Amino acid sequence: MSTTWFITGTSSGLGRHLTELLLERGHRVAATLRDPTRLADLAAQHGDRLWVRELDVTDTAQLREVVGAAFADLGRIDVVVSNAGFGLVGMAEAFTDEQIDLQLRTNVTAAIHLARAVTPHLRAQGGGRLLQLSSQGGHMAFPGYSLYHASKWAVEGFFEALAGELEPFGIATTLVEPGVARTDFASKSDVVPHPPAYDGTPAVQFLRADADRSATDVAGDPRKMAEAILAIGELDQPPRRQLLGSDAYDNVIRALSERLEAARAQRDLALTTDADDYTGAHA
Ligand SMILES: NC(=O)c1ccc[n+]([C@@H]2O[C@H](COP(=O)([O-])OP(=O)(O)OC[C@H]3O[C@@H](n4cnc5c(N)ncnc54)[C@H](OP(=O)(O)O)[C@@H]3O)[C@@H](O)[C@H]2O)c1
């Protein structure tokens, strides 16, 4: 069955692969991106099945306008994919206020506004799917990526709550959590030089090893990831979260196991702070 998808950040990487794959399979795509000329080749091949609009997701007025136009022009949109994002890399103290603001506006605030903008349309049409690109880095954290992790942990929290709000309307949400993938992500990241005081620290060593890794040390095949995202969007009951890549699977299992063990170890002290007349009824 042919379905209609709305995707942000379709110029490269996962967004571009997903757009290509959907069009190859006969689906319809509302593709948004900062530079629409980047999709000229697909527009020439696929005609009416590709609807393209310029969208910088940090421009909230433009985002609302483009979402409204997509639903008005296409009628039903079955799956919305909030994919646009980038990485800010370096030591937290070295970032400028503007760099921090842009990271959070792009990866968090825009994702929140997109979800809010599409919700009334999805409700009105009786349901839909909302896929948010998070990351393995929404569960754990590498030094040197503090603001990127802050952004992905933030979308995880937002969608965790949103899922419970939207399920009664037949709107299913999935946090897609890839490991490292062979996209333009690293080359488009904003890498900030570390202050000399950090020379030789584990964080700098980690970033150096990260930068030195060879292509075959990166697990994620973006075309295969796009295949998986397409499959999730077609499920009757999609999962609230889906890891992609063996690195994501291993790192997240390790991180969650360690946190569970650490949380259990806190039981005795945690229970000492309850009020004497606490009932536990609303926990
Ligand atoms: N690659 C990985 O290792 C990895 C791992 C986990 C999660 N992810 C997540 O996967 C998503 C896609 O990343 P990718 O790996 O496919 O990287 P990518 O090739 O760099 O693609 C990122 C896309 O986001 C777009 N974008 C960035 N800022 C934007 C803005 N303000 N408005 C509109 N579009 C904007 C870029 O457009 P421009 O061409 O205009 O810059 C590009 O189309 C991101 O959310 C990323 O955090 C990636």
PDBQT file of the ligand as one rigid body, heavy atoms in Angstrom, charges set to zero:
ROOT
HETATM    1  N1  LIG A 301      25.288   9.572  11.683  1.00  0.00    +0.000 N 
HETATM    2  C1  LIG A 301      25.295   9.162  12.939  1.00  0.00    +0.000 C 
HETATM    3  O1  LIG A 301      26.294   8.625  13.405  1.00  0.00    +0.000 OA
HETATM    4  C2  LIG A 301      24.067   9.336  13.790  1.00  0.00    +0.000 A 
HETATM    5  C3  LIG A 301      23.947   8.547  14.941  1.00  0.00    +0.000 A 
HETATM    6  C4  LIG A 301      22.824   8.699  15.748  1.00  0.00    +0.000 A 
HETATM    7  C5  LIG A 301      21.851   9.606  15.415  1.00  0.00    +0.000 A 
HETATM    8  N2  LIG A 301      21.989  10.381  14.285  1.00  0.00    +0.000 N 
HETATM    9  C6  LIG A 301      20.925  11.344  13.991  1.00  0.00    +0.000 C 
HETATM   10  O2  LIG A 301      20.382  11.072  12.716  1.00  0.00    +0.000 OA
HETATM   11  C7  LIG A 301      19.855  12.295  12.166  1.00  0.00    +0.000 C 
HETATM   12  C8  LIG A 301      20.332  12.439  10.732  1.00  0.00    +0.000 C 
HETATM   13  O3  LIG A 301      21.741  12.591  10.720  1.00  0.00    +0.000 OA
HETATM   14  P1  LIG A 301      22.666  11.948   9.584  1.00  0.00    +0.000 P 
HETATM   15  O4  LIG A 301      23.528  10.951  10.233  1.00  0.00    +0.000 OA
HETATM   16  O5  LIG A 301      21.864  11.546   8.430  1.00  0.00    +0.000 OA
HETATM   17  O6  LIG A 301      23.624  13.192   9.259  1.00  0.00    +0.000 OA
HETATM   18  P2  LIG A 301      23.704  14.200   8.002  1.00  0.00    +0.000 P 
HETATM   19  O7  LIG A 301      24.058  13.453   6.772  1.00  0.00    +0.000 OA
HETATM   20  O8  LIG A 301      24.608  15.289   8.450  1.00  0.00    +0.000 OA
HETATM   21  O9  LIG A 301      22.208  14.722   7.850  1.00  0.00    +0.000 OA
HETATM   22  C9  LIG A 301      21.673  15.677   8.735  1.00  0.00    +0.000 C 
HETATM   23  C10 LIG A 301      20.555  16.414   8.041  1.00  0.00    +0.000 C 
HETATM   24  O10 LIG A 301      20.008  17.378   8.949  1.00  0.00    +0.000 OA
HETATM   25  C11 LIG A 301      19.920  18.596   8.261  1.00  0.00    +0.000 C 
HETATM   26  N3  LIG A 301      19.902  19.779   9.112  1.00  0.00    +0.000 N 
HETATM   27  C12 LIG A 301      20.796  20.191  10.045  1.00  0.00    +0.000 A 
HETATM   28  N4  LIG A 301      20.404  21.353  10.592  1.00  0.00    +0.000 NA
HETATM   29  C13 LIG A 301      19.235  21.693   9.979  1.00  0.00    +0.000 A 
HETATM   30  C14 LIG A 301      18.323  22.781  10.096  1.00  0.00    +0.000 A 
HETATM   31  N5  LIG A 301      18.541  23.808  10.948  1.00  0.00    +0.000 N 
HETATM   32  N6  LIG A 301      17.209  22.790   9.323  1.00  0.00    +0.000 NA
HETATM   33  C15 LIG A 301      16.972  21.786   8.452  1.00  0.00    +0.000 A 
HETATM   34  N7  LIG A 301      17.802  20.738   8.277  1.00  0.00    +0.000 NA
HETATM   35  C16 LIG A 301      18.921  20.701   9.034  1.00  0.00    +0.000 A 
HETATM   36  C17 LIG A 301      21.103  18.617   7.297  1.00  0.00    +0.000 C 
HETATM   37  O11 LIG A 301      20.862  19.580   6.286  1.00  0.00    +0.000 OA
HETATM   38  P3  LIG A 301      22.004  20.532   5.610  1.00  0.00    +0.000 P 
HETATM   39  O12 LIG A 301      22.518  19.751   4.433  1.00  0.00    +0.000 OA
HETATM   40  O13 LIG A 301      21.248  21.757   5.237  1.00  0.00    +0.000 OA
HETATM   41  O14 LIG A 301      23.057  20.763   6.664  1.00  0.00    +0.000 OA
HETATM   42  C18 LIG A 301      21.019  17.172   6.795  1.00  0.00    +0.000 C 
HETATM   43  O15 LIG A 301      20.041  17.066   5.808  1.00  0.00    +0.000 OA
HETATM   44  C19 LIG A 301      20.280  13.421  13.101  1.00  0.00    +0.000 C 
HETATM   45  O16 LIG A 301      19.195  13.773  13.939  1.00  0.00    +0.000 OA
HETATM   46  C20 LIG A 301      21.403  12.783  13.914  1.00  0.00    +0.000 C 
HETATM   47  O17 LIG A 301      21.522  13.368  15.193  1.00  0.00    +0.000 OA
HETATM   48  C21 LIG A 301      23.070  10.259  13.469  1.00  0.00    +0.000 A 
ENDROOT
TORSDOF 0
